[in-house]
């Protein structure tokens, strides 16, 4: 589950930060603790496709990515906190 879920979450999160909140790829990389190349690959769907087979899961991941992007853009949470949110959701789904 994590091998599919986390890359999709990161891809959606990076996309939200760039497209909705105007972050540069450099800023996203710094905020998420990943390389600029990884951000570029996420944005161009080379590293992770932004889809999950289960539609209910897809909606939950999208909501979480939107919420995390908003909170990161407002400096309310760190990237570590966003990843913890993702891990908690992943754990709930596999329990």
C-alpha positions in Angstrom: 0.0 0.0 0.0 2.7 2.5 1.0 4.6 1.9 -2.2 1.6 3.3 -4.2 0.0 5.6 -1.7 3.0 7.7 -0.6 4.3 8.6 -4.1 0.7 9.6 -5.1 0.3 11.7 -2.0 3.7 13.4 -2.6 2.8 14.0 -6.3 -0.6 15.6 -5.4 1.0 17.6 -2.6 3.7 19.0 -4.9 1.2 19.8 -7.5 -1.0 21.7 -5.1 1.9 23.7 -3.7 3.1 24.7 -7.2 -0.2 25.2 -9.0 -2.5 26.5 -6.3 -0.1 28.3 -3.9 2.6 29.5 -6.4 5.6 27.7 -4.8 8.6 27.2 -7.1 9.9 23.7 -7.6 12.9 24.7 -5.5 10.6 25.8 -2.6 8.6 22.6 -2.8 11.8 20.5 -2.7 13.1 22.4 0.3 9.7 22.2 2.1 9.3 18.4 1.4 12.9 17.5 1.9 13.2 16.0 -1.6 15.3 16.9 -4.6 14.2 19.4 -7.3 14.4 16.5 -9.8 11.9 14.6 -7.7 9.5 17.5 -7.7 9.8 17.8 -11.4 9.2 14.1 -11.9 6.1 14.3 -9.6 4.7 17.3 -11.5 5.2 15.6 -14.9 3.9 12.3 -13.5 7.2 10.5 -14.3 7.8 9.4 -10.7 4.2 8.7 -9.6 1.0 8.7 -11.5 -1.7 10.7 -9.7 -4.2 7.9 -9.6 -5.2 5.1 -7.3 -7.4 2.3 -8.4 -9.8 2.6 -5.5 -11.9 5.8 -6.0 -12.7 6.2 -2.3 -9.0 6.0 -1.4 -8.2 8.5 -4.2 -10.6 11.0 -2.8 -9.2 10.7 0.7 -5.6 11.1 -0.5 -6.7 14.2 -2.6 -8.4 15.7 0.4 -5.4 15.1 2.6 -3.0 16.5 0.0 -5.1 19.7 -0.3 -5.3 20.1 3.5 -1.5 19.5 3.9 -0.7 21.9 1.1 -2.9 24.6 2.6 -1.3 24.1 6.0 2.3 24.1 4.6 1.5 27.2 2.6 0.5 28.9 5.8 3.5 27.6 7.7 1.1 25.8 10.1 2.7 22.4 9.6 6.1 21.1 8.5 6.7 18.6 5.8 7.4 16.0 8.5 3.9 16.6 9.9 2.4 16.2 6.4 4.2 12.9 6.0 2.9 11.8 9.4 -0.6 12.6 8.3 -0.1 10.4 5.2 1.4 7.6 7.3 -1.6 7.7 9.7 -4.1 7.4 6.8 -2.1 4.6 5.2 -2.0 2.7 8.5 -5.8 3.2 8.9 -6.4 1.7 5.5 -4.2 -1.3 6.0 -5.6 -2.1 9.5 
